[in-house]
Amino acid sequence: MTQLFVVLTACPADAADAIAAHLIQGRLAACVTAVPGALSTYRWHGAVLREPETLLLVKVPHTGLDACLAALAALHPYAVPELIALPAERVNAAYLAWAVAATSGPPDTAPA
């Protein structure tokens, strides 16, 4: 049976729309939910930083997970992007079927 993953990545707000559009147009993800207003606190090069970000929740069937992660790594503006793939333990069967269908076939040629 197909498994669904939720990939978490935080990015600057000005990059979120382009990343989401690329993933959807390329059929690399079934859905990307952007959650604006996240505030991340982290250590980078010895300094503690606090930055506003947009959290992206990327839903992708396991068959496309590696391609999705590769695309995110290439598109992401950070040198070390947060790319965390969590397997969904339970998924509505109709949603899972839709996610598989949404990521099947050739990439779109028109903007989303």
N, CA, C and O of each residue as an XYZ file, in Angstrom:
448
protein
N       0.833     -1.184      0.000
C       0.000      0.000      0.000
C       0.878      1.248      0.000
O       1.939      1.273      0.625
N       0.439      2.252     -0.686
C       1.178      3.504     -0.767
C       1.156      4.225      0.573
O       0.130      4.259      1.252
N       2.279      4.792      0.943
C       2.370      5.561      2.170
C       2.505      7.039      1.812
O       3.122      7.386      0.805
N       1.929      7.899      2.636
C       2.030      9.332      2.437
C       3.024      9.898      3.438
O       3.081      9.461      4.588
N       3.798     10.865      2.995
C       4.731     11.574      3.863
C       4.343     13.034      3.926
O       3.805     13.592      2.970
N       4.622     13.646      5.064
C       4.506     15.086      5.219
C       5.919     15.603      5.421
O       6.594     15.238      6.384
N       6.359     16.452      4.512
C       7.698     17.029      4.594
C       7.560     18.426      5.185
O       6.755     19.231      4.717
N       8.340     18.703      6.200
C       8.358     20.016      6.825
C       9.586     20.773      6.357
O      10.694     20.236      6.346
N       9.383     22.020      5.971
C      10.507     22.890      5.676
C      10.097     24.319      5.983
O       8.985     24.735      5.656
N      10.975     25.056      6.599
C      10.737     26.467      6.883
C      11.615     27.281      5.947
O      12.774     26.944      5.702
N      11.035     28.367      5.426
C      11.769     29.189      4.476
C      11.340     30.649      4.622
O      10.337     30.936      5.275
N      12.087     31.562      4.024
C      11.649     32.962      4.029
C      10.313     33.084      3.288
O      10.053     32.354      2.332
N       9.486     34.004      3.738
C       8.163     34.184      3.136
C       8.247     34.436      1.642
O       7.388     33.971      0.892
N       9.262     35.160      1.193
C       9.355     35.507     -0.230
C       9.767     34.324     -1.112
O       9.740     34.432     -2.338
N      10.144     33.208     -0.508
C      10.503     32.014     -1.282
C       9.392     30.967     -1.279
O       9.395     30.067     -2.118
N       8.453     31.068     -0.359
C       7.453     30.022     -0.159
C       6.579     29.784     -1.382
O       6.366     28.634     -1.768
N       6.073     30.837     -1.996
C       5.174     30.670     -3.144
C       5.879     30.002     -4.324
O       5.304     29.131     -4.978
N       7.099     30.398     -4.593
C       7.832     29.820     -5.724
C       8.141     28.345     -5.481
O       8.041     27.527     -6.395
N       8.510     28.011     -4.263
C       8.790     26.611     -3.939
C       7.520     25.779     -4.087
O       7.541     24.716     -4.708
N       6.423     26.255     -3.525
C       5.161     25.521     -3.609
C       4.724     25.346     -5.059
O       4.327     24.252     -5.461
N       4.793     26.414     -5.844
C       4.375     26.339     -7.243
C       5.224     25.340     -8.017
O       4.691     24.567     -8.814
N       6.528     25.342     -7.796
C       7.421     24.409     -8.499
C       7.064     22.960     -8.160
O       7.007     22.104     -9.044
N       6.827     22.697     -6.886
C       6.511     21.325     -6.472
C       5.186     20.854     -7.067
O       5.075     19.712     -7.512
N       4.194     21.722     -7.074
C       2.882     21.337     -7.599
C       2.918     21.231     -9.121
O       2.416     20.255     -9.677
N       3.496     22.208     -9.800
C       3.572     22.169    -11.269
C       4.372     20.981    -11.755
O       4.066     20.411    -12.802
N       5.400     20.600    -11.003
C       6.235     19.472    -11.387
C       5.677     18.129    -10.939
O       6.289     17.088    -11.179
N       4.526     18.148    -10.295
C       3.898     16.949     -9.737
C       4.815     16.235     -8.748
O       4.793     15.010     -8.622
N       5.620     17.031     -8.051
C       6.531     16.508     -7.039
C       5.878     16.448     -5.666
O       6.427     15.846     -4.743
N       4.714     17.065     -5.525
C       3.942     17.043     -4.290
C       2.477     17.137     -4.658
O       2.114     17.721     -5.679
N       1.639     16.556     -3.816
C       0.199     16.620     -4.050
C      -0.371     17.936     -3.531
O      -1.294     18.495     -4.122
N       0.175     18.422     -2.439
C      -0.335     19.635     -1.799
C       0.793     20.265     -0.996
O       1.587     19.566     -0.368
N       0.853     21.576     -1.022
C       1.789     22.312     -0.177
C       0.968     23.342      0.597
O       0.353     24.232      0.009
N       0.968     23.210      1.907
C       0.265     24.156      2.762
C       1.296     25.105      3.353
O       2.235     24.673      4.022
N       1.120     26.403      3.104
C       2.022     27.422      3.638
C       1.412     28.000      4.911
O       0.274     28.470      4.912
N       2.178     27.957      5.979
C       1.751     28.501      7.258
C       2.636     29.711      7.551
O       3.750     29.561      8.053
N       2.143     30.902      7.239
C       2.959     32.098      7.473
C       3.021     32.433      8.961
O       2.214     31.953      9.756
N       3.977     33.251      9.311
C       4.058     33.754     10.675
C       4.825     32.886     11.646
O       4.789     33.133     12.851
N       5.517     31.879     11.154
C       6.347     31.064     12.053
C       7.548     31.899     12.493
O       8.063     32.711     11.724
N       7.978     31.700     13.704
C       9.157     32.391     14.212
C      10.139     31.327     14.681
O       9.889     30.628     15.664
N      11.253     31.210     13.975
C      12.243     30.182     14.294
C      13.404     30.774     15.077
O      13.922     31.838     14.737
N      13.803     30.073     16.123
C      14.971     30.437     16.917
C      15.969     29.302     16.772
O      15.640     28.139     17.010
N      17.192     29.643     16.379
C      18.185     28.603     16.115
C      19.587     29.178     16.250
O      19.784     30.393     16.279
N      20.551     28.273     16.331
C      21.957     28.682     16.408
C      22.583     28.509     15.034
O      22.452     27.450     14.420
N      23.262     29.537     14.548
C      23.907     29.485     13.244
C      25.234     30.212     13.331
O      25.278     31.400     13.650
N      26.315     29.501     13.047
C      27.677     30.056     13.103
C      27.952     30.734     14.449
O      28.526     31.821     14.504
N      27.530     30.068     15.533
C      27.831     30.544     16.879
C      26.891     31.607     17.423
O      27.003     31.982     18.591
N      25.977     32.097     16.616
C      25.044     33.127     17.081
C      23.638     32.545     17.171
O      23.252     31.686     16.378
N      22.885     33.025     18.148
C      21.485     32.637     18.260
C      20.670     33.639     17.452
O      20.719     34.846     17.692
N      19.915     33.108     16.484
C      19.117     33.946     15.592
C      17.642     33.674     15.804
O      17.247     32.585     16.220
N      16.852     34.661     15.518
C      15.387     34.553     15.574
C      14.868     35.194     14.307
O      15.024     36.396     14.094
N      14.239     34.369     13.457
C      13.824     34.843     12.138
C      12.367     34.481     11.850
O      11.917     33.384     12.183
N      11.636     35.407     11.232
C      10.294     35.048     10.759
C      10.415     34.159      9.529
O      11.261     34.398      8.668
N       9.580     33.144      9.445
C       9.615     32.217      8.326
C       8.194     31.779      7.982
O       7.248     32.033      8.727
N       8.071     31.127      6.855
C       6.847     30.443      6.475
C       7.136     28.956      6.553
O       8.120     28.480      5.986
N       6.285     28.221      7.253
C       6.435     26.779      7.353
C       5.653     26.141      6.217
O       4.463     26.407      6.052
N       6.314     25.306      5.438
C       5.649     24.574      4.367
C       5.418     23.141      4.812
O       6.332     22.470      5.291
N       4.177     22.677      4.648
C       3.809     21.289      4.909
C       3.549     20.663      3.547
O       2.538     20.944      2.903
N       4.458     19.826      3.125
C       4.432     19.254      1.778
C       3.942     17.811      1.882
O       4.555     16.992      2.567
N       2.837     17.501      1.203
C       2.293     16.155      1.226
C       2.681     15.430     -0.053
O       2.414     15.907     -1.156
N       3.319     14.262      0.105
C       3.837     13.531     -1.052
C       3.786     12.022     -0.796
O       4.165     11.566      0.283
N       3.318     11.240     -1.787
C       3.375      9.782     -1.652
C       4.832      9.315     -1.613
O       5.722      9.968     -2.158
N       5.056      8.177     -0.960
C       6.429      7.683     -0.800
C       7.139      7.480     -2.133
O       8.362      7.603     -2.205
N       6.397      7.175     -3.180
C       7.030      6.930     -4.480
C       7.701      8.178     -5.035
O       8.602      8.075     -5.867
N       7.279      9.344     -4.592
C       7.874     10.589     -5.074
C       8.695     11.316     -4.039
O       9.144     12.437     -4.276
N       8.900     10.689     -2.886
C       9.574     11.376     -1.790
C      10.994     11.805     -2.137
O      11.361     12.953     -1.885
N      11.789     10.926     -2.700
C      13.186     11.272     -3.007
C      13.273     12.430     -3.999
O      14.096     13.330     -3.829
N      12.434     12.415     -5.031
C      12.445     13.504     -6.019
C      11.997     14.813     -5.386
O      12.541     15.875     -5.690
N      11.010     14.736     -4.512
C      10.532     15.937     -3.824
C      11.625     16.524     -2.936
O      11.861     17.732     -2.957
N      12.286     15.680     -2.161
C      13.367     16.158     -1.291
C      14.522     16.746     -2.094
O      15.109     17.751     -1.693
N      14.850     16.129     -3.220
C      15.922     16.653     -4.075
C      15.544     18.020     -4.627
O      16.372     18.930     -4.654
N      14.300     18.167     -5.065
C      13.847     19.460     -5.586
C      13.865     20.523     -4.491
O      14.295     21.652     -4.727
N      13.404     20.170     -3.309
C      13.422     21.123     -2.194
C      14.850     21.559     -1.870
O      15.105     22.743     -1.652
N      15.762     20.623     -1.838
C      17.159     20.962     -1.548
C      17.724     21.909     -2.602
O      18.483     22.822     -2.275
N      17.358     21.696     -3.862
C      17.866     22.549     -4.947
C      17.212     23.926     -4.949
O      17.868     24.920     -5.260
N      15.930     23.996     -4.607
C      15.184     25.254     -4.652
C      15.371     26.123     -3.419
O      15.266     27.347     -3.494
N      15.643     25.505     -2.311
C      15.644     26.209     -1.031
C      16.763     27.242     -0.971
O      17.887     26.963     -1.389
N      16.464     28.436     -0.451
C      17.499     29.475     -0.400
C      18.516     29.302      0.732
O      19.540     29.984      0.740
N      18.257     28.410      1.681
C      19.184     28.243      2.805
C      20.306     27.280      2.439
O      20.108     26.346      1.662
N      21.477     27.516      3.004
C      22.618     26.621      2.797
C      22.347     25.248      3.405
O      22.774     24.228      2.865
N      21.637     25.229      4.527
C      21.282     23.981      5.200
C      19.768     24.009      5.445
O      19.322     24.385      6.529
N      18.990     23.617      4.450
C      17.539     23.681      4.623
C      17.016     22.597      5.560
O      17.547     21.488      5.618
N      15.974     22.946      6.280
C      15.259     21.981      7.107
C      14.401     21.136      6.174
O      13.480     21.651      5.539
N      14.693     19.859      6.090
C      13.914     18.931      5.278
C      13.642     17.708      6.138
O      14.492     16.827      6.274
N      12.450     17.662      6.717
C      12.082     16.585      7.626
C      10.879     15.863      7.034
O       9.820     16.466      6.859
N      11.032     14.589      6.728
C       9.953     13.792      6.144
C       9.370     12.885      7.220
O      10.058     12.028      7.776
N       8.094     13.094      7.499
C       7.402     12.311      8.514
C       6.386     11.399      7.845
O       5.545     11.872      7.080
N       6.447     10.097      8.118
C       5.437      9.203      7.538
C       4.101      9.427      8.236
O       4.032      9.533      9.461
N       3.053      9.497      7.443
C       1.708      9.630      8.007
C       1.231      8.246      8.420
O       1.163      7.335      7.595
N       0.906      8.093      9.680
C       0.500      6.786     10.182
C      -0.877      6.387      9.667
O      -1.109      5.224      9.338
N      -1.780      7.343      9.598
C      -3.129      7.084      9.087
C      -3.512      8.199      8.127
O      -3.299      9.379      8.403
N      -4.077      7.806      7.002
C      -4.485      8.774      5.980
C      -5.840      8.346      5.431
O      -6.056      7.166      5.151
N      -6.733      9.280      5.281
C      -8.019      9.028      4.652
C      -7.762      8.394      3.290
O      -6.984      8.927      2.500
N      -8.400      7.267      3.007
C      -8.143      6.523      1.768
C      -8.408      7.368      0.525
O      -7.659      7.286     -0.449
N      -9.451      8.169      0.547
C      -9.764      9.013     -0.608
C      -8.697     10.081     -0.804
O      -8.339     10.397     -1.939
N      -8.187     10.639      0.287
C      -7.123     11.647      0.183
C      -5.850     11.015     -0.366
O      -5.182     11.601     -1.217
N      -5.518      9.843      0.110
C      -4.323      9.153     -0.372
C      -4.434      8.851     -1.861
O      -3.470      9.041     -2.603
N      -5.592      8.387     -2.305
C      -5.790      8.122     -3.733
C      -5.655      9.408     -4.540
O      -5.054      9.413     -5.614
N      -6.213     10.492     -4.020
C      -6.085     11.787     -4.695
C      -4.616     12.221     -4.771
O      -4.165     12.698     -5.813
N      -3.867     12.057     -3.666
C      -2.457     12.464     -3.635
C      -1.634     11.691     -4.658
O      -0.763     12.256     -5.319
N      -1.913     10.398     -4.785
C      -1.209      9.583     -5.781
C      -1.549     10.079     -7.182
O      -0.660     10.231     -8.021
N      -2.822     10.330     -7.438
C      -3.238     10.818     -8.759
C      -2.657     12.193     -9.055
O      -2.265     12.472    -10.189
N      -2.598     13.053     -8.044
C      -2.112     14.421     -8.235
C      -0.615     14.474     -8.554
O      -0.134     15.451     -9.129
N       0.110     13.434     -8.186
C       1.541     13.401     -8.443
C       1.918     12.478     -9.596
O       3.099     12.232     -9.841
N       0.917     11.973    -10.296
C       1.155     11.079    -11.429
C       1.048     11.871    -12.732
O       0.332     12.869    -12.813
N       1.756     11.416    -13.722
C       1.674     12.050    -15.030
C       2.780     13.066    -15.238
O       3.623     13.274    -14.366
N       2.768     13.695    -16.400
C       3.826     14.651    -16.717
C       3.643     15.965    -15.973
O       2.529     16.305    -15.574
N       4.723     16.701    -15.786
C       4.623     18.022    -15.149
C       3.733     18.954    -15.944
O       3.600     18.809    -17.159
N       3.127     19.902    -15.267
C       2.302     20.910    -15.926
C       3.190     21.826    -16.759
O       4.362     22.036    -16.446
N       2.616     22.361    -17.814
C       3.348     23.333    -18.631
C       2.880     24.744    -18.362
O       3.577     25.697    -18.709
N       1.709     24.906    -17.746
C       1.176     26.234    -17.445
C       1.368     26.520    -15.959
O       1.368     25.595    -15.147
N       1.529     27.783    -15.597
C       1.671     28.136    -14.180
C       0.449     27.720    -13.369
O      -0.675     27.725    -13.870
N       0.688     27.358    -12.096
C      -0.423     26.957    -11.199
C      -1.214     28.163    -10.779
O      -2.182     28.036    -10.029
